[in-house]
Structure formats: structure tokens, C-alpha cells
Amino acid sequence: MATTDLHASAQAAFAKSADYDQHRPTYPPSIVDTLLDRLRVAGKTNARILDLGAGTGKLTESLAVRPEQFAITAIDPHADMRRVLADKHLPRVTVLDGSAQRLPLDDGSVDAVVVAQAFHWFATMPALREIHRVLQPHGVLGMVWNLEDYNAPRARQPTTAWEAKVKDALWQVAEASADQEPRFRHMQWRNVFDEQIKSTPLSLITAGDDQLFSLPLGEQEEPFEMTMSKAAAWERFSTLGHIAPLDGDTRKHIHQVFHDAINGDDVATAANGDIVIHGYTYAAWTSKIPEEGRQSLFSVERS
């Protein structure tokens, strides 16, 4: 079963799939527009899109209402996530059990692959090869994440002091609980693209079969602000992959830190008392290098 490819921590973190769907945001239309343009499917009626790691369908919903009437295959290894997505009955969306390492699709059967909020879970060469297999020649892989300031990479400075406090606490809890699972904020997911090729010119010639996708990655990010009640802010925070499974004293501690932070003097509020949360949406994309194209990339001219 494809579910055996799912991280145990991911299985636990996403057990409350309905909560995840309720409290996680959708993606900005401008980023979706950009991503579909870079995927070369914008304006193409009935283009075939694989939504990999679709979860409860936060991105799938945006794709399903597009005027192009995409044919969407949404694949996820988490049964509860798939159930939430299937219950939405989105038009032209087929929901399947599967994983990045084992996709139930034919070779070259999709025009584009999108991965929302999930690529860091399966950023490995076996997964990259499988994505490469199902993409049509010159198809594009696109990835997108919504990141709150408190869930950003360590080097990125949060907009406000309270969000910096929550970010510090989040990193501390992860370290204290020995959480070693891959997260976007670790930025290790990028390594799989760099590891396609070796570091010396000679190895580039002899190991060209390992380069499946083009480099450098295309990238774009867009900041966002959102307002919500303090209770909703905690519920949203609780859906983070390494926060959701916490219980006991550890959960009480992180809840107290979060409560104290959002009640600080530096928290911006709306007229109705809702707090303002800052973050950014990050998108990246890369084109498939087809089998017949690799030889020319790595061949040398001989006299």
C-alpha cells in the first residue's frame, strides 16, 4: 500500500484532517497564476495536472475552478486527508491513494505536477525519478508553500517581535522533542535538486543520467497578512506538523508561550479584536529534462 511510504509523524500530524482543512489557508490567486504560467498549462483547456500530496485539497480547489477545466489527479497517501478532499466533490478531480515514490499513473501521462505544502516530506531521488516518469517531455514540476513568519527558516527575520518569540519557541520545542522530520524551514528539500549532479566537470559528463530536472530553480515569493481571532490563531498554529501531535506538558508549554505572545503589546489588531499574522507564499518550479535531451546536455565534442 502507498500509505507505507508516509512518514509516521505525518500520519499522526495530519490525523485531524478536518481541522487542517478548516484552519489552513488557500493560496493567493497571483501565485497560482504565476505557477500555472511557469508550468506551461495556463490557458490550456483540459491540461492534465497531477496534484501530488494533495491533502485535503487546499490547492486542488483553486485548480478545479479555473476556466481551463483542468483534468486533475489528486494523490495523497493519507486516508483521512483523501476522504476530506473526496467529500468536496470537486469537478474533474480524481482522488487516488498513492505516494511520490509509487504513483499509480502511466509514463508521461500528465502535463504538469504541482506539490502544495508537501514536497519537503518526499524530497528524495526515488520520488524525483517517479515524478519525472509520469511527466510528459518538457513538463514542469511546481512547488508552493504558505509560511507564517513563525514557521519560516531560522535566518528569516519575522515581521514582529511576538512572531519572533513564537518562532523561537517552535524551534526549541522541535529540538527538545528530537523532531528530525524534514520541514520546509530546514530548506533541506532543495538538496535533492543539487544532488542530481556531481561537483566535478568529469562527473557531469559521466553521470548525466542523474539530472532529471533543470537548474537553477525558478522562484517567487509574495508576502501576506491575515486576521483571525486569537482562538483561531492557536488552532491554525496547532495544525503545524510537529505541533499537532504534541500532548501533555509539552503542549501546555507551547500553548502558554503562544498565548503570552499574542497578548503582548506589539500585536497588531483589527477593529474587531482579531490579530494580524504575517507570512509569505513561496513557489518554485523546474522543467523535466527528457531522456532524449540528456545526451546533448552532457556530451562532449570529439574530433
Backbone torsions as a table, in degrees:
resi	resn	phi	psi	omega
1	MET	NA	145.7	-179.2
2	ALA	-65.1	-25.0	-177.5
3	THR	-64.1	-18.7	178.0
4	THR	-68.5	-16.1	178.0
5	ASP	-84.5	-3.6	-177.0
6	LEU	-86.0	130.7	176.0
7	HIS	-54.4	138.2	178.2
8	ALA	-59.3	-37.8	179.9
9	SER	-67.9	-33.6	177.0
10	ALA	-69.3	-38.4	177.9
11	GLN	-59.4	-42.5	180.0
12	ALA	-73.9	-41.9	-175.0
13	ALA	-63.7	-34.6	-175.0
14	PHE	-102.3	17.9	180.0
15	ALA	-61.8	-35.5	178.5
16	LYS	-90.4	68.6	-171.8
17	SER	-65.0	-36.0	179.5
18	ALA	-64.4	-38.9	177.0
19	ASP	-64.7	-41.8	178.2
20	TYR	-58.6	-46.4	-177.6
21	ASP	-65.4	-36.4	-177.6
22	GLN	-71.6	-38.7	-169.0
23	HIS	-102.7	-14.4	176.9
24	ARG	-85.1	142.5	-175.1
25	PRO	-83.7	165.4	170.5
26	THR	-82.1	-174.5	-175.8
27	TYR	-107.6	142.8	-177.4
28	PRO	-57.2	134.7	179.4
29	PRO	-55.1	-35.3	-179.5
30	SER	-64.5	-39.0	178.0
31	ILE	-69.8	-41.5	178.0
32	VAL	-60.4	-43.4	178.2
33	ASP	-59.6	-46.9	-179.8
34	THR	-61.7	-45.5	-177.3
35	LEU	-63.5	-43.7	-180.0
36	LEU	-66.4	-33.8	175.5
37	ASP	-64.9	-44.7	179.3
38	ARG	-69.2	-26.7	176.6
39	LEU	-79.0	-5.3	177.8
40	ARG	65.3	30.2	177.4
41	VAL	-119.6	-6.6	177.6
42	ALA	-60.0	127.7	178.9
43	GLY	82.0	0.6	-178.3
44	LYS	-100.2	106.3	-177.6
45	THR	-62.2	135.5	175.9
46	ASN	65.0	18.6	175.6
47	ALA	-57.8	144.2	-176.5
48	ARG	-93.5	117.0	-177.0
49	ILE	-119.1	131.0	170.5
50	LEU	-96.4	118.6	174.2
51	ASP	-97.6	97.1	-172.2
52	LEU	-92.3	132.9	-173.2
53	GLY	66.9	41.9	-171.3
54	ALA	-64.6	-21.8	-179.6
55	GLY	59.0	-132.2	179.7
56	THR	-87.3	3.0	173.3
57	GLY	91.5	31.0	179.9
58	LYS	-63.4	-40.0	175.1
59	LEU	-84.0	-34.6	-179.1
60	THR	-54.4	-39.6	179.5
61	GLU	-59.7	-42.3	179.6
62	SER	-66.0	-36.7	-179.7
63	LEU	-72.3	-36.3	-174.2
64	ALA	-69.4	-24.2	-178.3
65	VAL	-95.8	3.9	-179.8
66	ARG	-67.6	148.9	-179.7
67	PRO	-66.9	-18.1	179.9
68	GLU	-69.4	-13.9	-177.9
69	GLN	53.0	56.2	-179.8
70	PHE	-58.2	147.6	169.1
71	ALA	-93.1	107.3	-169.5
72	ILE	-108.9	128.7	169.9
73	THR	-107.9	115.9	-178.8
74	ALA	-102.9	118.4	-176.2
75	ILE	-119.6	133.9	176.8
76	ASP	-154.1	142.8	179.5
77	PRO	-84.6	-7.5	-175.5
78	HIS	-94.0	115.4	-174.0
79	ALA	-60.7	-42.4	-178.9
80	ASP	-67.7	-38.2	175.8
81	MET	-61.2	-46.1	179.7
82	ARG	-61.3	-38.0	-178.9
83	ARG	-63.5	-44.8	178.7
84	VAL	-60.4	-43.5	-179.7
85	LEU	-66.0	-46.3	-178.6
86	ALA	-61.2	-35.7	-178.9
87	ASP	-68.0	-12.2	176.9
88	LYS	-79.5	-17.7	177.5
89	HIS	50.7	51.1	-179.7
90	LEU	-71.4	142.2	-178.1
91	PRO	-67.5	138.2	175.3
92	ARG	60.5	28.8	178.6
93	VAL	-116.1	122.5	174.9
94	THR	-104.9	122.6	-177.4
95	VAL	-100.8	124.4	-176.8
96	LEU	-130.0	150.3	170.5
97	ASP	-78.5	134.4	179.1
98	GLY	174.5	172.4	178.8
99	SER	-136.7	167.2	-179.7
100	ALA	-63.1	-27.8	-179.8
101	GLN	-82.1	-20.6	-178.8
102	ARG	-143.2	91.7	-178.3
103	LEU	-94.0	128.7	-179.0
104	PRO	-81.7	53.5	-176.6
105	LEU	-134.5	156.0	179.2
106	ASP	-77.8	161.2	176.1
107	ASP	-58.7	136.3	175.0
108	GLY	59.0	29.8	-171.9
109	SER	-92.9	-5.6	179.5
110	VAL	-127.7	151.6	180.0
111	ASP	-85.3	-26.4	-178.5
112	ALA	-155.7	153.4	175.3
113	VAL	-122.7	129.4	174.1
114	VAL	-118.2	142.7	178.1
115	VAL	-132.0	114.8	-178.1
116	ALA	-107.5	120.9	171.6
117	GLN	63.6	23.9	-171.2
118	ALA	-142.7	-16.7	-170.0
119	PHE	-58.9	-31.9	-178.5
120	HIS	-61.2	-21.4	179.8
121	TRP	-73.0	-26.0	-174.7
122	PHE	-136.3	39.3	-179.9
123	ALA	-80.0	73.1	-178.5
124	THR	-131.3	161.2	178.3
125	MET	-64.3	-39.2	176.4
126	PRO	-58.6	-40.4	178.8
127	ALA	-68.3	-40.5	179.8
128	LEU	-63.2	-39.3	177.8
129	ARG	-65.1	-38.4	-179.6
130	GLU	-69.3	-40.0	175.2
131	ILE	-62.5	-42.5	177.7
132	HIS	-59.9	-40.5	-177.6
133	ARG	-61.2	-43.7	-173.1
134	VAL	-84.3	-14.5	178.9
135	LEU	-77.7	142.1	172.2
136	GLN	-68.7	159.2	179.6
137	PRO	-53.3	133.2	179.8
138	HIS	68.6	13.6	171.9
139	GLY	-67.2	166.6	-173.3
140	VAL	-125.2	139.6	172.8
141	LEU	-98.2	126.2	177.2
142	GLY	-120.2	143.0	-179.5
143	MET	-130.7	144.0	-179.4
144	VAL	-147.3	143.3	177.8
145	TRP	-138.0	142.4	163.9
146	ASN	-96.4	126.0	-178.4
147	LEU	-126.8	119.5	170.1
148	GLU	-72.4	154.7	179.4
149	ASP	-54.3	-35.7	-176.9
150	TYR	-78.1	-6.4	179.0
151	ASN	-117.3	20.3	-177.1
152	ALA	-87.6	168.4	174.2
153	PRO	-53.9	151.6	-173.0
154	ARG	-58.3	-35.4	-176.2
155	ALA	-76.0	-12.8	-177.1
156	ARG	-84.7	128.1	-176.0
157	GLN	-82.4	122.2	176.4
158	PRO	-63.1	158.4	-177.3
159	THR	-68.2	-37.9	-174.8
160	THR	-126.2	164.0	-179.5
161	ALA	-67.7	-38.3	-178.2
162	TRP	-65.9	-36.9	178.5
163	GLU	-69.8	-30.6	174.4
164	ALA	-65.8	-39.6	178.0
165	LYS	-62.9	-43.8	179.7
166	VAL	-66.1	-39.5	178.6
167	LYS	-62.0	-45.7	178.6
168	ASP	-60.2	-42.7	179.8
169	ALA	-65.3	-38.0	179.9
170	LEU	-62.5	-45.5	177.9
171	TRP	-64.6	-39.5	-179.4
172	GLN	-64.9	-42.1	179.2
173	VAL	-64.2	-42.3	179.4
174	ALA	-61.3	-42.5	180.0
175	GLU	-69.6	-40.0	-179.4
176	ALA	-66.6	-32.2	-179.5
177	SER	-90.6	6.2	179.8
178	ALA	56.8	36.1	177.7
179	ASP	-70.7	114.4	-177.5
180	GLN	-112.2	6.1	-176.8
181	GLU	-72.0	149.4	-178.4
182	PRO	-68.6	134.8	176.2
183	ARG	-129.5	157.4	177.6
184	PHE	-55.9	-43.1	-172.0
185	ARG	-63.0	-18.9	176.3
186	HIS	-77.0	-20.0	178.9
187	MET	62.7	14.6	179.0
188	GLN	-75.0	-17.5	179.9
189	TRP	-61.1	-24.9	-179.6
190	ARG	-69.0	-24.7	-173.4
191	ASN	-59.6	-33.3	-175.6
192	VAL	-62.5	-31.3	178.5
193	PHE	-73.3	-40.5	178.0
194	ASP	-68.5	-31.7	-177.7
195	GLU	-75.7	-6.4	176.8
196	GLN	-60.5	-32.2	-175.8
197	ILE	-121.7	155.5	-179.8
198	LYS	-87.0	178.5	-171.5
199	SER	-94.6	-7.5	-177.4
200	THR	-112.7	151.7	179.1
201	PRO	-57.8	-38.8	-179.3
202	LEU	-63.3	-41.2	-179.5
203	SER	-68.6	-28.7	175.7
204	LEU	-61.5	-34.8	-179.6
205	ILE	-75.4	-40.8	-172.5
206	THR	-89.0	-17.8	-174.8
207	ALA	-119.8	30.8	-176.2
208	GLY	-62.8	-24.0	-179.0
209	ASP	-63.3	-17.4	-178.6
210	ASP	-81.1	-17.7	179.9
211	GLN	-86.1	108.9	-177.0
212	LEU	-99.9	-29.0	-175.7
213	PHE	-132.2	151.3	-174.5
214	SER	-73.1	153.8	175.3
215	LEU	-130.3	152.8	-2.2
216	PRO	-76.1	165.8	175.8
217	LEU	-66.1	142.2	166.5
218	GLY	-76.2	143.8	-175.2
219	GLU	-144.1	147.3	172.5
220	GLN	-154.9	144.5	174.8
221	GLU	-136.9	156.1	-177.0
222	GLU	-144.1	124.9	179.8
223	PRO	-71.7	155.5	174.9
224	PHE	-141.6	157.4	169.5
225	GLU	-128.3	143.4	175.6
226	MET	-142.8	151.7	178.5
227	THR	-116.3	143.1	177.2
228	MET	-161.1	164.6	178.7
229	SER	-67.5	161.1	179.1
230	LYS	-62.9	-36.3	178.2
231	ALA	-65.6	-43.2	179.3
232	ALA	-66.4	-34.7	178.6
233	ALA	-63.1	-40.9	177.1
234	TRP	-66.6	-41.6	178.8
235	GLU	-61.3	-40.9	177.9
236	ARG	-63.7	-48.5	178.1
237	PHE	-56.6	-37.0	-177.2
238	SER	-68.6	-15.2	179.3
239	THR	-84.1	-6.4	176.8
240	LEU	-60.2	143.1	-170.2
241	GLY	-56.1	-35.5	-178.1
242	HIS	-98.9	-0.8	174.8
243	ILE	-96.7	-39.8	-175.5
244	ALA	-53.2	-41.0	-176.9
245	PRO	-81.1	-7.3	-175.6
246	LEU	-65.4	147.1	175.7
247	ASP	-147.2	179.9	175.9
248	GLY	62.4	-145.5	-174.9
249	ASP	-64.5	-32.9	-179.3
250	THR	-64.7	-43.0	178.4
251	ARG	-67.2	-39.9	177.8
252	LYS	-60.6	-40.5	-178.8
253	HIS	-64.4	-49.9	-177.1
254	ILE	-67.0	-32.4	176.9
255	HIS	-66.2	-39.9	179.3
256	GLN	-66.4	-41.9	178.0
257	VAL	-61.1	-44.8	-179.6
258	PHE	-64.2	-43.7	179.8
259	HIS	-60.9	-45.9	-179.7
260	ASP	-64.0	-38.8	-177.0
261	ALA	-66.8	-45.3	-175.4
262	ILE	-77.1	-6.9	175.0
263	ASN	-105.9	14.8	179.3
264	GLY	-78.6	170.3	-176.7
265	ASP	-72.3	-19.4	-174.1
266	ASP	-95.7	10.0	-178.3
267	VAL	-86.1	119.8	176.9
268	ALA	-73.0	139.1	-178.9
269	THR	-129.7	152.7	174.6
270	ALA	-84.9	174.9	-177.6
271	ALA	-60.1	-31.6	-178.2
272	ASN	-87.2	4.1	178.4
273	GLY	95.1	-7.9	177.2
274	ASP	-64.3	149.1	-180.0
275	ILE	-94.2	157.1	179.5
276	VAL	-99.4	127.4	177.6
277	ILE	-114.3	135.6	-178.5
278	HIS	-106.9	153.3	176.9
279	GLY	-174.6	-166.2	177.8
280	TYR	-152.4	153.4	173.8
281	THR	-104.4	129.3	-177.6
282	TYR	-117.3	131.7	177.6
283	ALA	-126.2	145.9	176.2
284	ALA	-142.2	154.4	-178.9
285	TRP	-152.0	157.0	-179.6
286	THR	-156.3	142.6	-176.2
287	SER	-90.3	143.3	174.2
288	LYS	-66.6	135.9	170.0
289	ILE	-95.3	111.0	-176.7
290	PRO	-67.8	158.3	-179.4
291	GLU	-51.9	-45.3	-175.6
292	GLU	-72.7	-11.2	-178.7
293	GLY	-94.1	-16.3	-174.2
294	ARG	-70.7	-35.2	-176.8
295	GLN	-57.9	-42.0	-178.5
296	SER	-70.9	-28.1	179.2
297	LEU	-68.2	-33.4	-170.5
298	PHE	-118.4	6.6	178.7
299	SER	-81.9	156.1	175.7
300	VAL	-118.8	146.5	-179.9
301	GLU	-77.9	128.1	179.7
302	ARG	-113.7	139.1	179.6
303	SER	-84.0	NA	NA
